[in-house]
Structures are given as C-alpha cells and as structure tokens.
C-alpha cells in the first residue's frame, strides 16, 4: 500500500510518497556492488534473512556480488560473516576491469569531514571528496540505481555562496544521468533502538522514469508504536559478561576508559534505559557511553560502579543479530559498528527501493 504523505522536510526535493515494505515483488534478483562496505551493515540489510529482537527480516531480492573497503580488518569481518571476500584496497586505486556487471551500487562514503564533532574540512579534504570515487564507479557500471548514506552534517557544510556540500554532491550525481533525491531518516523510526539520523541519497537512472519512495516509519509518534528502548534491546546482556554463548561480550570486549566525576565530556555519561540509545560513534577513542545499569545500585551516581557498553551491546543497539561476529580486537569492532548502517534501516531502504523500481 502506498500512502500519500507529505515529507517532514520541506527543503527536500522529493516525491511526496512513502511506501509500505511489508510485501515486495520477487520476480527479479538485483546484483549489487557495495563500496565503502565496512563490516557490511548496509549489505546485510540489502541481503536480509536475519533475526533480531524476536523478529525475522526476510530475504531480499538482492545479491551482493562485489564489495570494497580500504580497511583490512573491516574486510576480515566482512569475509567472516558473508563468506566471500571484500576486495581490500583504496577505492582510488580500484581496477575497474574487475568490477562485475551490476544493477545497484550502494555505499556510505566517509563522513568524518562533515561531522559536527570533527574539524569539518568537508569537501576541501581528500576524504571528503571520496564520494567522487563512488560517482566514477556509477558512471562506469551504469546501474539502474544507487544508494548513498551520510550524516546530516553534509547539509550544513557551507562551501560558499550558501551552497552546502550536499548541494554539490547531489548535482554531481544528477549530472551523470540520475534522478537523485535524499531524505533524513532516523533509525529509531524503523525499530532500531538508537537515535541515528542519516541522509539517504537515492539515484534512479533517468531513462527508467521512476521516483524513489522512502519506507514508511514503523515506530514513533506518527504511527503510534513507541520506539524500541535500550533496555528492551540489551538488558538481558548486563550480567552475562564472559558467557561463552554470547560473542563479543567478554571482559576484553568493553572499554576500561575511566569516567570523570563532575566533567561534561563526550561519553562521560550513561545511556538511558527508557529510550533509544544515542548514536553509536566510531571515533570514540574508548569513551563509549556507559550502560544504564551499575554495580552499585544503592549509589547510582558513583561512577566507579559504571561499565561502558560492550561490543555486543553496541552491535545490538545498531541492530546487528547476535549471530554476526566481530573476529577482531574490540577497538576495531567498536569502530566497525559505529561506521555501519543499521541493518534494520538498510533492510527497509532496500525493500522501498525495489518497490520504487518495479511496482
């Protein structure tokens, strides 16, 4: 069912429709190239067929046939879980002769230079211009559509003449023959127990004359179903550190960085039990937020009783299933999780794109 619903963001030049993704046609499997693939959060969502929070997210009609990332340990995690290689190299050195024919290109190009928490070099930094490498792959492969993800900061990164980095990026993609739109999506609105607001850019090749319709929210005030809380997502893990049945949840899998009484600083706090967690960060340098519980319940403000979130708890808050393992050091696992697109959010985007293309 398609609902005629105005976008919540008036500055977005969007088709004004959203789409339910409960049922999709399965008459064609689309081949996908994944760029900046990391540990595969977006890839897992596009593939589907995973279980988390008592729900099954069914298999999607996509086949990931090629993946690329520059970080070897992220590629190791990808291979361990996906059972096929992620081609590990700098995308600027990628040999296009090895690229297979594909229908879709997906990727979350690096966002650190657009982050409000960073130096905000934006498009002036080499890393900030890596979206152009994604553009080159799209020009070469000519897929029917692409999906790109980034942080909201690209809307605010002013480059002169009141033009944002996002304006330039959208125009660059449009100039290679795609109908390009974007929308801000909050992962919490789709059943992810985390407030994570991201820009989702979708381009559909002009000759197809199709418009992207973004997935209808499943949680939140507009649909009457309350967002999943951190407590619902991770409470069962609190007393199970070093339980051999739970991967990435040992005494080696959570940061031992100190908390500092009286100081206001990033990560120097506990998440709240009764709401979605704050955004899981990749660049936290050990100061990932504390669990809402404490080993000193009679004195909950005493920071000596606090424990920082474990790798598995962060993975849950990102909606990775417990069967998804991170066979790397905890510092690498934290980073991979923080860089990922939540699989549940990616699952909804993947299905909405398929419906937009074929319904």
C-alpha positions, -999 to 999 in steps of 0.1 A, spaced: 0 0 0 13 35 -9 4 63 14 2 99 2 21 116 29 40 149 28 77 148 36 86 161 70 114 181 55 102 209 32 137 217 18 140 182 3 130 180 -34 113 147 -30 84 127 -45 59 132 -17 50 95 -13 62 68 10 57 31 7 50 2 29 76 -25 26 57 -54 41 53 -71 7 75 -68 -23 75 -85 -57 102 -112 -62 104 -116 -99 140 -104 -103 171 -106 -83 193 -74 -85 231 -76 -84 248 -52 -61 282 -36 -58 290 -24 -23 315 4 -18 329 17 15 314 -16 27 330 -17 61 318 -47 81 286 -50 60 258 -33 79 241 -20 47 250 -52 28 233 -73 55 202 -51 53 200 -54 15 205 -92 17 180 -97 45 174 -131 61 184 -123 97 168 -124 131 170 -97 158 147 -86 187 124 -115 181 117 -105 145 127 -122 113 138 -98 85 131 -119 54 155 -124 25 155 -96 -1 159 -100 -39 194 -86 -39 227 -104 -44 259 -87 -32 284 -96 -59 313 -73 -52 324 -53 -21 353 -29 -15 368 -13 16 402 1 24 405 -13 60 418 -48 61 402 -57 95 368 -45 83 373 -67 52 381 -96 76 348 -91 95 330 -89 61 345 -122 49 339 -140 82 302 -132 82 294 -131 44 316 -160 34 330 -141 5 358 -116 0 356 -78 3 382 -65 -21 406 -46 1 422 -16 -15 420 22 -16 389 29 -38 411 55 -57 432 26 -69 404 2 -77 408 -16 -110 375 -11 -128 383 -41 -150 375 -64 -121 341 -48 -115 312 -72 -124 280 -60 -142 256 -48 -115 221 -34 -112 227 -14 -80 256 4 -63 255 11 -26 279 28 -2 283 51 28 311 74 17 333 87 46 315 112 68 342 123 93 350 155 75 313 165 77 308 157 113 299 184 138 323 167 162 352 169 138 373 196 121 347 200 94 370 202 64 342 189 42 349 188 5 382 206 10 396 173 24 407 143 3 385 121 24 355 145 20 358 141 -18 357 103 -19 320 104 -30 335 113 -64 350 78 -65 315 64 -60 303 86 -88 331 72 -111 321 36 -104 284 45 -111 294 62 -144 314 31 -153 288 5 -143 257 25 -152 235 7 -126 197 12 -126 200 29 -92 224 37 -64 220 43 -26 245 65 -7 244 72 31 260 100 51 255 122 82 232 152 84 264 174 86 267 175 48 236 197 47 252 223 69 287 222 55 287 256 37 312 259 9 304 294 -3 275 312 -19 251 295 5 258 262 -12 262 231 10 283 201 4 251 181 -1 240 205 -29 273 199 -47 271 161 -42 235 159 -54 243 179 -85 274 158 -93 253 126 -92 225 143 -113 249 153 -139 257 117 -147 221 109 -156 203 101 -124 171 113 -108 185 120 -74 166 127 -41 175 125 -5 158 122 29 167 123 65 159 91 82 161 83 119 169 46 125 148 47 157 117 53 134 123 18 119 127 -3 151 164 3 157 170 10 194 192 40 187 186 76 176 208 77 145 198 104 119 213 99 85 209 113 50 199 86 25 206 97 -11 190 76 -38 195 79 -76 175 61 -102 187 62 -138 168 89 -158 157 66 -186 136 45 -162 114 75 -153 109 62 -117 108 81 -84 122 68 -51 96 64 -24 111 61 11 99 35 36 70 43 59 81 46 95 73 16 117 79 33 151 73 67 166 45 91 173 33 93 137 25 55 137 16 51 174 42 24 181 68 35 206 105 33 196 125 4 210 143 13 241 179 5 251 166 -16 279 144 -37 256 174 -43 233 203 -51 257 191 -56 293 195 -94 291 232 -89 284 241 -70 316 250 -99 338 263 -122 311 299 -109 306 321 -138 297 292 -161 289 307 -183 262 274 -184 243 275 -147 236 301 -135 212 320 -102 216 307 -98 252 337 -107 273 357 -88 298 380 -79 269 351 -66 248 343 -34 267 364 -3 271 380 3 305 384 41 300 377 60 332 347 81 339 354 116 353 330 129 380 318 164 375 331 167 339 309 173 309 325 155 280 315 131 253 310 96 265 312 106 302 276 95 309 253 66 309 227 59 282 191 60 293 172 28 298 137 40 287 146 55 253 167 46 223 204 50 228 223 80 215 242 74 182 269 47 185 301 65 175 331 51 156 356 77 167 350 75 205 386 65 214 375 43 243 350 67 258 319 49 245 290 56 268 282 37 299 255 11 304 224 25 322 229 -1 350 255 0 377 272 -25 401 264 0 429 226 3 426 224 19 461 246 47 448 239 50 411 258 83 407 290 67 418 309 63 386 331 35 400 301 12 395 296 21 359 306 -1 330 310 10 294 289 -6 267 304 -38 253 310 -46 217 279 -69 216 257 -43 233 268 -17 207 261 -42 180 226 -49 194 219 -11 195 229 -10 158 205 -39 152 232 -65 142 220 -100 150 238 -120 177 249 -144 151 270 -116 135 305 -118 149 334 -94 150 366 -115 148 389 -85 156 402 -66 186 374 -47 205 388 -13 194 384 -23 157 350 -39 164 337 -7 181 348 13 151 333 -10 126 299 -10 144 300 28 147 307 32 110 279 8 99 244 15 86 220 -3 110 209 -35 91 172 -30 100 173 5 85 191 -8 54 165 -36 51 137 -11 49 155 11 24 164 -19 2 128 -30 0 115 5 -6 139 9 -35 129 -24 -50 92 -14 -49 100 20 -64 118 3 -93 93 -24 -101 58 -18 -87 
